[in-house]
Amino acid sequence: MTKARFEIAFEGEPFDDGEIDVRDLAPTLLAFGNVVQAANKALNGDRADARLKVAATDQGSFVAALTMDVGWLSDMLDAVIAHPQRVVAAEQLMDLLIKAGTVVGGGVVGLFAAIKVLGGRRPEKVEPRGDGTTAITINQTTFVVDDRTVALLQDLPTREAIEDLGAKAARVDGLDSLRIGVDSDDAEAVRLARSDLPSLKVPPEPDEPDTEITHRDAWLKIVSVHFRDGYKWRFSDGGERPFTAEMEDAEFQNKVQEGLVALNANDAIRCRLREEQSLSASSLLKIVYVEEVLEYRPGARQMNLL
């Protein structure tokens, strides 16, 4: 078992005497515990279990001193001893989460610092450097993270746990900032100001649709015809429901408008269709186009037998 000790500080005027309402403290610490467990699951899988514990602390702005245990599961112990590099220990895991570094100076930063810089947005460029680190660029600012931090940035349970942490911290009255880690001569701890907390939300999936285009020839029955811009023709291909399509054959449209072709409800056309399916994160759409009318066949006309 490995252990790492760190601090979470609630900074703001209500906490200057070193006290905090337990109803504010408990949800935030529980949410941070969920972040630790999700990150451990993403990096260690079922090989190790992570737990967050509260330790004694001195008075100040309310500071919660925490220890994190990463314990090897008993049935995995022999494998861990033989291959320790395969398991992320407590110190490494905490470093990946809260390492501050320096964004401007190009130092390696941890998960919380990376999310703070990204500000709820997706990066413009992600470039693995081949040395166990990755360069991430957004708004002409480039910072470096461990490759395992990239895995955490892409792990949905970890990001959802961090989003929940931000939501819980935002409910703490009087909170100016949440400090994770300890300030030192080398680097400052990660500080999440109240204004930073919304950026902990999971960024939305990019809505760039994947488009599939197919062509086919088919007979269609004409249901209705429109010539005004923005209106589509309505057809039936023998299925249960009619469908709309955009008529792109300008020559055929001109013949209809000039009276050279008199369309009726029972008429049919054999045409070349183009179907475009667009799949995005929120929807699946299909648009049908009539590229060319290959043949026109008038339908049966009613006969006057009397």
C-alpha positions in Angstrom: 0.0 0.0 0.0 1.2 3.5 -0.8 0.1 6.8 0.8 0.1 10.4 -0.3 -0.8 13.4 1.9 -2.2 16.7 0.6 -4.5 19.5 1.5 -7.8 21.0 0.4 -8.3 24.5 1.7 -11.6 26.5 1.6 -10.5 30.1 1.2 -12.7 33.0 2.0 -13.8 35.3 4.9 -16.2 32.8 6.5 -13.3 30.3 7.0 -10.7 32.6 8.4 -11.3 31.3 12.0 -10.7 27.7 10.8 -14.3 26.6 10.9 -16.7 25.4 8.2 -20.3 24.0 8.3 -20.1 20.3 8.0 -23.0 20.4 5.5 -20.6 22.3 3.2 -17.5 20.2 4.0 -18.9 16.7 3.6 -20.4 16.9 0.1 -17.2 18.6 -1.3 -14.9 16.0 0.3 -17.1 13.2 -0.8 -17.0 14.6 -4.3 -13.2 14.8 -4.3 -13.1 11.2 -3.0 -15.2 10.2 -6.1 -12.6 12.0 -8.3 -9.8 10.0 -6.7 -11.6 6.7 -7.2 -12.6 7.4 -10.8 -9.0 8.5 -11.7 -7.6 5.4 -9.9 -10.1 3.2 -11.9 -9.1 4.8 -15.1 -5.3 4.3 -14.5 -5.2 1.2 -12.4 -8.3 -0.6 -13.4 -9.1 -3.4 -11.0 -5.5 -3.8 -9.9 -5.7 -1.4 -7.0 -8.2 0.4 -4.8 -8.0 4.1 -3.8 -9.4 5.6 -0.6 -9.4 9.2 0.7 -9.1 9.8 4.5 -9.3 12.9 6.6 -6.2 13.6 8.8 -5.5 16.1 11.6 -4.7 19.7 10.6 -3.7 23.0 12.1 -6.0 26.0 12.2 -6.2 28.5 9.3 -8.5 29.2 6.4 -10.3 25.9 6.8 -7.8 23.3 5.7 -8.7 19.6 5.3 -5.6 17.5 5.5 -6.2 14.3 3.6 -4.4 11.1 2.9 -4.9 8.9 -0.1 -4.2 5.2 0.1 -3.7 3.1 -3.0 -3.8 -0.5 -1.9 -3.1 -3.5 -4.1 -5.9 -6.1 -4.2 -4.7 -9.3 -2.6 -5.1 -11.5 -5.7 -3.0 -9.0 -7.6 -0.2 -8.5 -5.1 2.3 -10.9 -6.7 1.8 -9.2 -10.1 2.2 -5.8 -8.6 5.5 -6.7 -6.8 6.8 -8.2 -10.1 5.7 -5.3 -12.2 5.4 -2.2 -10.0 5.5 0.1 -13.1 2.1 -1.2 -14.2 0.3 0.4 -11.1 0.1 4.1 -10.4 0.9 4.6 -6.8 -0.7 7.1 -4.4 2.1 9.7 -4.8 2.0 9.4 -8.6 -1.8 9.5 -8.7 -2.0 12.6 -6.5 0.8 14.3 -8.6 -1.2 13.6 -11.8 -4.3 15.2 -10.2 -3.0 18.3 -8.4 0.5 19.1 -9.7 0.5 22.8 -10.4 3.6 23.3 -12.6 3.8 26.4 -14.7 1.8 26.8 -17.8 3.7 29.7 -19.2 7.1 28.2 -18.4 6.3 24.9 -20.0 6.3 22.7 -16.9 4.2 19.6 -16.6 0.9 20.3 -15.0 -1.7 18.0 -13.4 -5.3 17.3 -14.2 -7.0 20.1 -12.3 -4.5 22.7 -13.6 -5.1 21.5 -17.2 -8.9 21.7 -16.8 -8.6 25.2 -15.3 -6.6 26.3 -18.4 -9.0 24.7 -20.8 -11.9 26.5 -19.2 -14.5 24.1 -20.3 -13.4 24.1 -23.9 -11.8 21.5 -26.1 -8.2 22.0 -27.0 -7.2 23.1 -30.5 -4.2 20.8 -30.7 -3.0 17.7 -28.8 0.5 16.6 -29.7 2.2 13.6 -28.0 5.9 14.4 -27.5 7.1 10.8 -27.4 8.7 11.1 -23.9 5.7 10.3 -21.8 4.2 13.8 -22.1 1.8 15.5 -24.3 1.6 19.2 -25.4 -1.9 20.7 -25.4 -2.6 24.0 -27.1 -5.6 26.3 -26.6 -5.9 30.0 -27.4 -2.2 30.2 -28.4 -1.3 28.8 -25.0 0.6 25.5 -24.8 1.1 23.5 -21.7 2.5 20.0 -21.1 0.8 17.1 -19.2 1.8 13.5 -18.5 0.3 11.1 -21.0 -1.6 9.5 -18.1 -3.2 12.9 -17.4 -4.4 12.9 -21.0 -6.1 9.5 -20.3 -7.8 11.2 -17.3 -8.9 14.1 -19.4 -10.6 11.7 -21.8 -12.1 9.4 -19.1 -15.8 10.3 -18.8 -16.3 9.0 -15.2 -13.3 11.0 -14.0 -14.6 14.2 -15.7 -18.1 13.6 -14.4 -16.7 13.3 -10.9 -14.8 16.5 -11.3 -17.9 18.3 -12.6 -19.8 17.1 -9.5 -16.9 18.4 -7.3 -17.3 21.8 -8.9 -21.1 21.8 -8.4 -20.7 20.8 -4.7 -18.0 23.5 -4.1 -20.1 26.2 -5.8 -22.8 25.6 -3.1 -20.4 26.6 -0.2 -21.4 30.1 0.9 -18.6 32.6 1.1 -16.1 30.4 -0.8 -13.6 32.5 -2.8 -11.4 29.7 -3.9 -10.7 26.0 -3.4 -7.0 25.3 -2.9 -5.9 21.8 -3.8 -2.3 21.1 -2.6 0.2 23.1 -0.7 2.0 26.3 -1.8 5.8 25.9 -1.9 8.8 27.9 -3.0 8.9 26.0 -6.3 5.2 26.4 -7.3 1.9 27.5 -6.1 -0.9 25.0 -5.4 -3.8 24.7 -7.8 -6.4 27.3 -6.9 -9.9 27.1 -8.3 -11.6 30.4 -7.9 -15.4 30.4 -7.7 -15.4 31.7 -11.3 -13.4 28.6 -12.3 -15.9 26.1 -11.0 -18.2 26.2 -14.0 -15.3 25.2 -16.2 -15.1 21.9 -14.4 -18.1 20.7 -16.4 -17.6 18.0 -19.0 -17.3 19.8 -22.3 -20.0 19.0 -24.9 -19.3 16.5 -27.6 -18.3 18.2 -30.9 -21.4 18.5 -33.1 -19.5 17.9 -36.3 -21.7 15.3 -38.1 -20.5 12.2 -39.9 -22.1 12.2 -43.3 -22.9 9.1 -45.4 -23.9 9.6 -49.0 -25.6 6.9 -51.1 -27.0 6.9 -54.7 -29.7 4.8 -56.1 -32.2 4.7 -58.9 -35.9 4.2 -58.0 -39.5 4.6 -59.1 -41.4 7.2 -57.1 -45.0 8.1 -57.1 -45.7 11.9 -57.0 -47.7 13.0 -54.0 -47.4 16.7 -54.2 -45.3 19.3 -56.0 -43.9 22.7 -54.9 -41.9 25.3 -56.8 -41.4 27.9 -54.1 -38.0 28.1 -52.5 -37.8 26.2 -49.3 -40.6 23.8 -50.3 -39.9 20.2 -51.1 -41.6 17.7 -53.4 -43.5 14.8 -51.7 -43.1 11.3 -53.0 -44.0 7.7 -52.2 -41.7 4.8 -53.0 -44.2 2.1 -52.0 -43.4 2.2 -48.4 -45.7 2.9 -45.5 -45.2 6.7 -45.4 -44.5 9.4 -48.1 -41.3 11.3 -47.8 -40.0 14.7 -49.0 -37.1 15.3 -51.4 -35.4 18.3 -52.9 -35.8 18.4 -56.7 -32.5 19.3 -58.3 -33.4 18.4 -61.9 -33.9 22.0 -63.2 -34.8 20.8 -66.7 -37.7 18.7 -65.5 -38.9 21.4 -63.2 -38.9 23.9 -66.2 -41.0 21.4 -68.3 -43.5 21.2 -65.5 -43.7 25.0 -65.0 -44.0 25.5 -68.8 -46.9 23.0 -69.0 -44.9 20.6 -71.2 -45.4 18.0 -68.5 -48.7 18.0 -66.7 -48.3 16.2 -63.3 -51.0 14.4 -61.5 -51.2 12.6 -58.2 -50.9 9.2 -59.8 -47.9 10.0 -62.0 -44.5 8.3 -61.4 -40.9 9.1 -62.2 -37.9 6.9 -62.4 -35.1 9.0 -61.0 -31.6 9.0 -59.6 -31.7 9.7 -55.9 -28.9 11.0 -53.6 -29.5 10.3 -49.9 -27.3 12.1 -47.3 -27.4 10.8 -43.7 -25.8 13.0 -41.1 -25.0 11.6 -37.6 -24.2 14.1 -34.9 -24.0 13.8 -31.1 -27.6 15.0 -30.8 -29.4 13.7 -33.9 -29.6 11.5 -37.0 -30.9 13.3 -40.1 -31.5 12.2 -43.7 -32.1 14.4 -46.7 -33.1 13.0 -50.0 -32.3 14.7 -53.4 -33.7 13.9 -56.8 -30.6 14.5 -58.9 -32.1 13.6 -62.3 -35.4 12.4 -63.7 -34.7 9.5 -66.0 -38.2 8.7 -67.1 -41.7 10.1 -66.6 -44.7 7.9 -66.7 -48.3 9.4 -66.4 -50.6 7.6 -64.1 -54.0 6.1 -65.0 -56.5 8.8 -65.8 -60.2 8.4 -64.8 -62.3 7.4 -67.9 -65.8 8.8 -68.5 -67.8 5.7 -69.2 -71.3 7.2 -69.1 
